Amino acid sequence: MAKVSMTVNGKSVSGEVEGRTLLSTFLREGLGLTGTHVGCDTSQCGACVVHIDGKAVKSCTTFAQDVAGAEVKTIEGMANTDGSLSTIQQAFQDHHGLQCGFCTPGMVMSAAALLADNPKPTEAEVRHHLEGNICRCTGYHNIVKAVLAASGQDVGQIAAE
């Protein structure tokens, strides 16, 4: 076992991990941050996306030891400081960008990374960026609308698939 320390959602944390402990496991079981979901364990579905030093990373294939000293942000850290939903979270709610909600944390984290890099993406850019996230319920239309709305763009002309 090795001790690993990092900053998660603005708080310094540490814990004992085996070399094979995945970041998703450390977050969920070690820290009780269960918003990071694990859907596939193979980096295919995107439900486990978190930010490591500002970059979107799939935590189900990242070892906890490899992010020692890093700044990690999970879905639990996305809300505004007053506890209200962030712009992206509110847009997902307003535009019905979720159904069962299993993929939503990963979608929100991926969308946040996109908007940090590209504040006004096109519909095609949003769709391309979210290709690494799987949703089995929504058909993506309302997810794309939510991301575009979070960027401040008019979503009235987004055509249904």
C-alpha positions in Angstrom: 0.0 0.0 0.0 1.1 3.5 -0.8 -0.1 6.8 0.5 -1.5 9.1 -2.2 -2.3 12.8 -1.7 -4.1 15.2 -4.0 -6.5 18.0 -4.1 -10.1 17.0 -4.9 -12.7 19.7 -5.4 -10.5 22.2 -3.7 -9.8 20.1 -0.6 -6.5 18.3 0.3 -7.1 14.6 0.6 -5.0 11.5 1.1 -5.4 7.8 1.4 -3.8 4.4 1.2 -4.0 2.8 -2.1 -2.6 -0.3 -3.8 -0.7 0.3 -7.0 -3.6 -1.0 -9.0 -6.2 1.2 -7.4 -8.0 3.2 -10.1 -8.8 6.9 -9.5 -12.5 6.1 -10.0 -12.3 3.5 -7.1 -10.4 5.9 -4.9 -12.9 8.7 -5.5 -16.0 6.5 -5.0 -14.8 4.1 -2.3 -12.0 6.0 -0.6 -13.6 9.5 -0.6 -17.3 8.7 -0.9 -17.7 10.8 -4.1 -20.1 8.5 -5.9 -21.0 11.0 -8.6 -18.2 9.6 -10.7 -19.8 6.6 -12.3 -18.2 3.5 -13.7 -20.1 2.0 -16.6 -17.5 0.0 -18.6 -14.1 -0.2 -16.9 -12.6 0.1 -20.4 -12.6 3.8 -21.1 -15.4 3.5 -23.6 -18.5 5.0 -22.0 -17.2 8.3 -20.4 -19.4 8.0 -17.3 -16.2 8.3 -15.2 -14.8 11.6 -16.6 -13.2 13.9 -14.1 -10.8 16.8 -14.5 -7.2 16.4 -13.6 -5.3 19.6 -13.6 -8.0 21.1 -15.8 -8.1 18.3 -18.4 -10.9 15.8 -18.9 -9.7 12.3 -18.1 -11.5 8.9 -17.8 -10.9 7.9 -14.2 -11.7 4.2 -14.7 -8.3 3.7 -16.5 -6.2 6.1 -14.5 -4.3 4.9 -11.5 -4.8 6.9 -8.3 -1.0 6.9 -7.7 -0.5 8.6 -11.1 -2.4 11.7 -10.0 -0.6 12.2 -6.7 -0.2 16.0 -6.1 -2.7 16.8 -8.9 -5.9 19.0 -8.7 -8.9 16.7 -9.4 -12.4 18.0 -9.9 -15.4 15.7 -9.9 -19.1 16.3 -10.6 -19.5 17.1 -6.9 -17.2 20.1 -7.4 -19.1 21.6 -10.3 -21.8 23.5 -8.4 -21.4 27.2 -7.7 -19.9 28.1 -4.3 -23.4 28.9 -3.0 -24.5 25.3 -3.8 -26.6 26.3 -6.8 -26.2 24.4 -10.1 -23.4 25.6 -12.4 -24.3 27.0 -15.8 -23.7 23.7 -17.5 -25.7 21.7 -14.9 -28.5 24.2 -15.1 -28.5 24.0 -18.9 -28.7 20.1 -18.7 -31.8 20.5 -16.4 -33.4 23.3 -18.5 -33.0 21.5 -21.8 -33.7 17.9 -20.6 -30.2 16.8 -21.3 -30.6 13.7 -19.1 -33.1 10.9 -18.6 -31.8 8.1 -16.3 -28.8 10.3 -15.3 -26.2 7.6 -15.3 -24.1 9.3 -18.0 -24.8 12.8 -16.9 -21.8 13.4 -14.6 -19.4 12.3 -17.4 -21.3 14.4 -20.0 -21.2 17.5 -17.7 -17.5 17.1 -17.1 -16.7 16.6 -20.8 -18.9 19.5 -21.7 -17.1 21.7 -19.1 -13.8 20.8 -20.6 -15.0 21.6 -24.1 -16.3 25.0 -23.1 -13.1 25.8 -21.2 -11.2 25.2 -24.5 -13.8 26.5 -26.9 -16.4 28.9 -25.3 -18.6 29.0 -28.4 -18.5 25.6 -30.1 -20.6 24.7 -33.1 -23.1 21.9 -33.0 -20.7 19.7 -34.9 -17.9 20.5 -32.5 -20.1 19.6 -29.5 -21.1 16.3 -31.1 -17.5 15.5 -32.0 -16.3 16.3 -28.5 -18.9 14.1 -26.8 -18.1 11.0 -29.0 -16.3 9.5 -26.1 -19.4 9.6 -23.9 -22.2 7.1 -24.3 -25.8 7.8 -23.5 -28.3 5.0 -24.0 -31.4 7.1 -23.3 -31.5 10.5 -24.8 -30.2 10.2 -28.4 -27.9 13.2 -27.6 -30.1 15.9 -29.1 -31.0 17.5 -25.8 -27.5 17.0 -24.5 -26.1 19.0 -27.5 -28.7 21.7 -26.9 -27.7 21.9 -23.2 -24.0 22.3 -24.1 -24.8 25.0 -26.7 -27.1 26.8 -24.2 -24.4 26.7 -21.5 -22.2 28.5 -24.0 -24.8 31.2 -24.3 -25.9 30.3 -27.8 -29.4 30.3 -29.2 -30.6 26.7 -29.3 -34.0 27.3 -31.0 -32.6 26.3 -34.4 -31.1 23.0 -33.4 -32.7 20.4 -35.7 -33.9 17.1 -34.2 -32.0 14.1 -35.3 
